[in-house]
Amino acid sequence: MDAMHIQHSRPTIDKDDIYSAIKVLSAGKLATGDEVQMFLKDVCRYIKLDNCGGVVTNSGTNALYFALRSLGIGTVYGIHPEPGMCKDEVIIPSYVCRSVLSAVEHTGAAPVLADIGFYGYNIDPDNCRIRMTKNTKAIIVPHMFGTPVRIDRFIELGRESGVPVIEDCAQSIGASHDGKKMGSFGDLSIFSFYATKCMTSGGHGGMVISNSADIIESLNSLTQYDKTQKHSESYNYSLTDLQAVIGRQQLKKLDSFIDRRQEIAAIYDEVFNDLGQEIPSGGGIYFRYVIEVECPDHYIREMRNQGIVCERPVFKPLHQYLYNGSDNYPNTERAMEHAISIPIYPSISDAEIEYVCKAIRTVWGK
Ligand SMILES: *Cc1c(COP(=O)(O)O)cnc(C)c1O
């Protein structure tokens, strides 16, 4: 077989996406209008939240920021004249991309990092509990790599403590637990439609939804940046109709995207099983196909030599940015030392999958 180049991730764009964008462009309605509102409604319907509302944003990071500000967390515009004035704390996992940290920091609240569980890559409810104080104002719970967290434990924790739970579904739109979609459990939920997430709104995009009328009102007020009677905190973090229409098209195909991801995962599972390599736990939508090896750099290098881009699924754990190793995150360290992510996305062709499998057999078989 000829050498191929297989990217780590890639969006899946078809002619429906392209024609829908052309239609919006031709109509000349380019700012934030009906398409954006319908995109919100479509996602609410998909997640199946009865009194769902929220706002569509230009990124998942800003959706998280809005989620926090709608709860009154932090200080206005993140400005706190005296350091230490804002006592609010928000719990996030250490093993997650830096954008989650940025969203918390923009509010002026202090990020508090929790470790992930002994198995898998999701934030651990027990570790989370230990790190809660009277200043804890929210817990951000990402479903990493498309695998749902044990959400009941967090809902229970939130109920006991009165601390709101924000579900971060940036990597897991379409995943479910007990027949209910992720994003329908938390007090608020956020999504990302960045180019390489499970579905995209044309490159960048995000959304924050809730079932609470108060939170929805609070979210809406953050977006009213023009023509308001009152002077209040507001942001232009909007998505455009041009982007939203692509998001709407992609949402229609999301279930088929997920089917394809699960199909590819099953093929990889079989190959790795044959090689005696432990496979991912399953049960999710396989935003990433992550396995653990003794020396990820070696496997990444060998796979790249075959033209296949594998990655460490998290670039750098947050405790290494914040605490310089002064606090203890053994499970995050374990994931950092061993996890590697193999290309998986709906637009990989059968021939490419076959090529990846062959390369895996060669590299792992050595
Ligand atoms: C991608 C991602 C975000 C941020 O979304 P952007 O649209 O890239 O700003 C937040 N949380 C998680 C878990 C993500 O994977």
Ligand as a Chemical Component Dictionary entry (heavy atoms), coordinates in Angstrom:
data_LIG
# 
_chem_comp.id                   LIG 
_chem_comp.type                 NON-POLYMER 
_chem_comp.pdbx_formal_charge   0 
_chem_comp.three_letter_code    LIG 
# 
loop_
_chem_comp_atom.comp_id 
_chem_comp_atom.atom_id 
_chem_comp_atom.alt_atom_id 
_chem_comp_atom.type_symbol 
_chem_comp_atom.charge 
_chem_comp_atom.model_Cartn_x 
_chem_comp_atom.model_Cartn_y 
_chem_comp_atom.model_Cartn_z 
_chem_comp_atom.pdbx_ordinal 
LIG C1 C1 C 0 -12.626 22.272 23.230 1  
LIG C2 C2 C 0 -13.000 22.292 24.646 2  
LIG C3 C3 C 0 -13.405 23.473 25.296 3  
LIG C4 C4 C 0 -13.338 24.811 24.651 4  
LIG O1 O1 O 0 -14.033 24.943 23.473 5  
LIG P1 P1 P 0 -13.532 25.991 22.339 6  
LIG O2 O2 O 0 -14.686 26.037 21.396 7  
LIG O3 O3 O 0 -12.298 25.436 21.733 8  
LIG O4 O4 O 0 -13.308 27.306 23.006 9  
LIG C5 C5 C 0 -13.805 23.380 26.617 10 
LIG N1 N1 N 0 -13.803 22.215 27.279 11 
LIG C6 C6 C 0 -13.401 21.056 26.700 12 
LIG C7 C7 C 0 -13.446 19.785 27.482 13 
LIG C8 C8 C 0 -12.972 21.058 25.374 14 
LIG O5 O5 O 0 -12.559 19.915 24.806 15 
# 
loop_
_chem_comp_bond.comp_id 
_chem_comp_bond.atom_id_1 
_chem_comp_bond.atom_id_2 
_chem_comp_bond.value_order 
_chem_comp_bond.pdbx_ordinal 
LIG C1 C2 SING 1  
LIG C2 C3 SING 2  
LIG C2 C8 DOUB 3  
LIG C3 C4 SING 4  
LIG C3 C5 DOUB 5  
LIG C4 O1 SING 6  
LIG O1 P1 SING 7  
LIG P1 O2 DOUB 8  
LIG P1 O3 SING 9  
LIG P1 O4 SING 10 
LIG C5 N1 SING 11 
LIG N1 C6 DOUB 12 
LIG C6 C7 SING 13 
LIG C6 C8 SING 14 
LIG C8 O5 SING 15 
# 
